[in-house]
Amino acid sequence: MGQPAGQGGQQAKPAIEPFLAADVGGTHVRVGLVVAAAGGACPVRVAHYRVYRGAEWADLAAVLENFIGELAGAGLAGDFPVKHCVVACAGYVVDDDRVVSENLPWPVSVRDTRGRLGIARLEIINDFAAVAWGTQSVSPSEAHTVIDAPPPAAGGPVLVMGPGTGLGSAVLLPETGAQAAYVLRTEAGHAALAPGNARERAILEVLARDRDYVAIEDALSGPGLLNLYRAICELEQRPALLATPSAITQAASAAASDNDAAEAVQVFCGLLGSFVGDLVLLYGASGGAYLAGGILSQILPLLQASTFAERFFNKGVMRAYLQQVPVRLIEHGQLGVIGAALWSLAERREG
């Protein structure tokens, strides 16, 4: 990562000093070394990247220490040692230190993590806010069509949401001539689950037996898919033989499909379509909707063949409006890392 020497043998300082960006989810921690891009629409690129399983590490600092050690071993830290890290994670920060989230594998302290890494600056951004920032770097070829529509007018709000360990959602207000890009983070996954037919009402009754409040992410998430499957098995008076979300999606995708797993995925897709339509209307997301998350990429053919679109459009007089809104599936991958980096650069410009 050396830069050309300047006058007097001094080494030129890069326009963007390399820094760390991490995307911390309930299952995976994605970490990247971010450097300035040589050209193109996105001002940054990821020079080194690794995915960790969070449960295999004691805490976030241990993950980042390992990554920094890899950089040093590979000579990638170079002449500009890492002094800054931005972390995208589920939840929110209280007392300027502690990250509150039910979905992270361990507690996160901003002060402790910064101190152990020996860095000057550690920033926290909501994980789906970071993904929303990252969508600015997504090209059409990198997305799968779920609902096709004419290209939306530039400048319209863009919805980004997806089920994972929880259910994340954010809204991107794109950059216009007079306004810089801005992201609204939401906690839409904690809104109340709204069934759309008799079967879903019966499932809701089962889910409501062991909790005071049934949130949307109690159905639309990895654990939520498992909840749906178990509720369906109970309604059908059959034992729930599958124990993980991946086992359910695999069984539903198999040629000799497991009926209960297949129904669980179909209910999941229907509820998702209804909820995405609700969010598009709530936020006026005329710029389109992006779906993210590992679950959806595993079931893309089932999603495209499901009642997702029917439920998305089923909003009475707003059907014609929704028919103008494209819905696309994107791979999460490095998107949260890039988005966290873009947010950090924007914050520094405004600061």
N, C-alpha and C positions, 0 to 999 in steps of 0.2 A: 504494500500500500504506500510505497514511497512516492513523493511528489518531486517534480523537476526542481533542481536547485535554482535559487534566485540569485540576484546580484550579490557579490561579495561572498559567494559560497554558502549563503544562508538558504535553508530549505524553505520553499514557499508553503505557507499555511493553507490547507484546503478550505474552500468556501463553506463546506459543512464538515466539521470535525467528526470522525467516526464515533458512533455511540451505539449503545445496546437498546434494542426494543424487544419486549417479550409479550406474548399473548398467553395468559394463564387461564385455562378452563378447568372444569371439574375433573377431567381425565388427563388432558395433555397440557404440557407447557412448551410453547414454541418460542424459541429465542433466536434472534438474528443480530449480526453486526451490520449496522446501517452506514452506508457511505454515500457520497454524492454520486449521482448518475451522470454519465458523460453527455447525455442528450435525451430527447424524447419528452413525452408529456409529464412523466413522473420525475420529480427532482431527486429521488433517492433510489438506491438499489440495495439488495441484501447480499453482502459479500460472503458471509458465512452463516449457516443456518443449521439448527438441530432441533429435533422434537424429543421431549422427555415425557415419561409417564410420571405424573406428579406424585402418586402414591408410593413410588419407589425412592423418594427423596425426603429428607427430614423437614425441609421448608424451602421457601423460594430462594433465600440466600444461598443455600447449598447448591441449588440448580445453577444459579448465576455464577457462583464461584467456579463450578466445574466448567461452564462455558468459557469464562475468562481464562481459565487454565488452558483450555484447548486453543484459544487464540494465541496465548503466549507461546505454547509449544509449536504452533504452526507459523509463528512469526508474523501473525496478522495484526497484532496490536501496534507494531511498528513504532514510528516516531511520535505517534499521537495516542498515548495511553487512554483507555476508556475513563472518562470523567462524568459521564452522564448516562442515565438509563431511564427509559419510559416503559411502564408496565400497564398493559391492558388486562383487566380482570373483572369478573362478575362482582357485583356488590357496590358498596359505596364506602367512602372514608369518613370516619368520625374522629374528632379531636385532632385533626391533621396528622393522624398516625395509623390508626387501626382500620383495616379493611373488614367490613362486615359483609359476610356472604355465607349462605348455607351450602353452596355448591363447591367451594374450594376444598382441597384435600387437607389444608392446614391453615392456621391463622397467619396473617401477614401484618407485620409492623413496618411502616415506612422508615422510622428512625433506626430500628435495629438492622434492617436490611441495608440501608445506606451506610451505616457504620461498619458492618462486617465487610462490605465490598470496598470500602475506602473511596467512595465516589462523592463528588460534590453535590450532585443533583439526582434525585429520584422522583419521577412524576408518576401519577396514577390516573388512568382513564378507564371508563367503563368499557368492557370487552366489545359489546356490540356497537358502541359509539366508534370504537376503533375500526371495526369491520366496515361501518358506514363511511368513514373517512377513506378507507382502502378501496371502496368501489369506484372512486374517481380514477383509479388506475386499471380498471377492468375493461378489456376490449370485448366486443360482441362475440368473438370466436372463443372466448374463455367461459361463456355462459351457455347453459342448456335451456331451450325454450320450454316453458310449462304452459303458458298462455300467450299466444301470439297476438300482436296488435300493431297498428301503425307506429312508426317512430314517434315518441312523445316530443312535445315542444321543449326546447332548451329552458332550463331554469326552474322546472317544476320540482316540487319536493319528491324525494326518492325514499321509499320505505325499504329498510333492511331488517330482516328477522329470520330466526331459525331456531329449531329445537336441538338441544344437546343434552348436557346434564341438567340444565334448566331451559328456559325459553327466553332468548334475548331479542330485543327490538330497539331500533333507533331510526331516526329520520334525518336524511341529509338534505340541507338546503344548499343547492349548488352555488358556486361562485357566479355572479353576474357582473355586469360592468360597474355597478355601483356598490356591490355587496360582496364581501369575502365569503367563502364557504363556511357553513356553520352546521353543527350536528346537534339535534335534540336527542338526548338519551331518554329512554322510557323504562318503566317497570311494568310494561303491558302484560307480561307473563303472569303477574299476580292479580290481574283482573279476574272476575268470576267466570267460571266455565258456563257457557250457554249452549245447552243441547238444542239440536235442530229437528229432531223427530222422536217418535216413541221409543225406539231402541236406545237412542242416546239418553233419553230421560231415565230409562231403566238402569242404564250403566251409571248415570249420575247418582241414582239412589244407592247403588252399591258402594260407590266411592265415598258418599257422604256418611256412611255408617261409622267410619273410624277417624273422622276429622270434622272440625267445626265449620270449616270453610274449604270449598273445592275451587282451587285456582285453575286457570287455563293450563299452566305448566304441569298440573297434576295429571293431565292427559296428553299434552303436547310437549313431550320431552322424552329422553331415553327412559327414565323411570316411569314417565307417564304412559308410554307404550306398554310397559309391563303391567301397569295398573289396569289399562283397558283390557289386555289379554286375560288377566286374572278375573276381572269382573265378568267378561263374556263366558269364561269357563264356569263361573259360579252360576250364571243365568242358565247355562246349558246343562248344569249338574254333571260336569265332567271335571276330572282332576287337571290342575294346571301343571303340565309336565315341563314346560319351558321356563328357564330361570333368568334369562338375560334378554335385553332388547335385541342384540345381534342374533340370538337363536330364533327369536320371533320373526325378524325380517328374513332370515335365511329360510325358515319353514314356509313363510308366506310366498317366497319367490320360487320355491321348488316346484317341479312339474307335478308331483303328487302332493299338492298343497295341504297343509294342516288347516282344517276349516276354521278353527278358533283363531289361529295366528293370522290367517288370511282376513278374517273379519276384523280383527284388532287393527291391522294395517289399513283396511278400508275405512273404518271409523276414524282412525287417526287422520287420514287424508281428507275426509269430509269435514271434520272439525277444523283442520288446518285451512282449507279453502274458505270456509265461512269466516274464520278469524282474520285471515289476510284481507278479505274483502272489507270487513269491519274497519281494520286499521287504515286501509287506503282511503275509505270515506272519512274517518276521524281526522286524518292528517292531510287530506286533500292531495294525496300522493300521485299527482298527474304525471310525474316523471318516471313512474314504473315502480315495480317491487322486485327486490332481490331476495331469494331464499338461500340461506346458508345452513351449514351444519352437516356432520357426517351421516346422520340418520337418513336424510333425504337423498344424498348421493347413492346410498345403498339400495334405495327403493325407487329410483327415478322412473323405470318403466311402469311400475305399479302406480306411482303418483300420476303419471301422464294418462293412465287408463282409468283412473279413479273418478270419484264424484267431485274432486277438487274444483275443477272449473265450474261445474254446475252450481256448487255451493258458493263459490266466489261471486258469480253473477247474480245469485238469488237474493237481490236486495231491492225488490219492488221497482219503483220508478227510477232507481239509480243504475239499473242494468246497462243502459246505453252509455252512461259515464264509465262504468267499469270495463266495458268492451273496448275502450280506448287506452287501457292501462296494461302494458306488457308485464308478464311475470316470468322471471328467469331464475334458474338455479345456478349458484356459483360454488366452486370448491373453496372451503375455508382456507386451507393451506397457509400460505404466508400473508394472507390478506390482513389479518389482525395486526401482525408485526409491521407491515407497511403502513397501515392506517394509523397505528399508534405513533409511528415516526412522522407522518404527515401532520398529525394533530400537534405534536411537539414543536415542529418547525413553525406552524401557524401561530402557536402561543408565543414563541420567541419573537416573531415578527411584530405581533401586536403589543408585546411587552416592551 
